């Protein structure tokens, strides 16, 4: 299986203007699971830079199983700070 970062993602480019806007707080990379979602069609992998409200909407979409979030990061003044998953002991 190839890494998600090696593939071309739909949505925002890694250097998109949205990344550097003052209201941007989150970056998410996810796979679309269900048809008729505003993010794309099933199988698409998407990167978006989001405000806090947009991030909450993405979390709700994941709870409804419309998308599956693969990577998530905080965006602070244009800097992308990836969140590491907690390891179980």
C-alpha positions in Angstrom: 0.0 0.0 0.0 1.3 3.4 -0.9 1.6 6.3 1.5 -1.2 8.9 1.2 1.4 11.7 0.9 2.9 10.1 -2.2 -0.4 10.4 -4.1 -2.0 13.4 -5.7 -4.8 14.6 -3.4 -7.9 16.5 -4.5 -8.9 19.7 -2.7 -6.2 22.2 -1.5 -2.6 22.1 -2.5 -0.1 21.9 0.4 0.9 25.5 -0.4 -2.7 26.8 -0.9 -3.7 30.3 -0.1 -6.2 28.9 2.4 -3.3 27.6 4.6 -2.1 31.1 5.3 -5.4 32.8 6.1 -5.8 34.0 9.7 -9.0 32.0 10.3 -7.4 28.6 9.2 -6.8 26.3 12.2 -6.8 22.8 10.8 -5.6 20.6 7.9 -7.2 17.3 7.3 -6.5 14.6 4.7 -9.3 12.1 4.3 -10.9 9.5 2.1 -14.5 9.9 0.8 -16.6 6.8 1.6 -20.1 7.6 0.5 -21.6 9.1 -2.7 -23.3 12.5 -2.7 -21.0 14.2 -0.2 -19.9 17.8 -0.7 -16.2 16.5 -0.7 -16.3 14.3 -3.7 -17.1 10.8 -4.8 -16.2 7.5 -3.1 -12.5 6.6 -3.3 -11.3 10.3 -3.6 -8.6 11.4 -1.2 -8.9 15.0 -0.3 -6.8 17.6 1.6 -8.5 20.7 3.1 -7.4 23.6 5.2 -10.3 24.4 7.5 -11.6 26.9 10.1 -12.7 25.6 13.5 -16.3 25.4 12.2 -15.2 23.5 9.1 -13.2 21.1 11.2 -16.2 20.3 13.4 -18.3 19.7 10.2 -15.6 17.3 9.0 -15.7 15.4 12.4 -19.5 15.1 12.1 -19.1 13.7 8.5 -16.7 11.1 9.9 -19.2 10.1 12.6 -21.8 9.7 9.9 -19.2 7.5 8.0 -19.2 9.8 5.0 -15.5 10.3 5.2 -12.5 8.7 7.0 -9.9 11.1 8.3 -6.3 9.8 7.6 -4.2 12.7 8.8 -5.0 15.8 10.9 -2.8 18.8 11.8 -3.0 22.1 13.5 -2.2 25.1 11.4 -0.6 28.0 13.2 0.4 31.1 11.1 0.8 28.8 8.1 2.9 26.2 9.9 1.4 22.7 9.7 1.9 20.8 13.0 0.9 17.2 12.6 -0.9 15.5 15.5 0.7 12.1 16.5 -1.7 9.3 17.4 -1.4 8.0 21.0 0.0 4.5 21.2 -1.7 1.9 23.3 0.4 0.0 25.8 
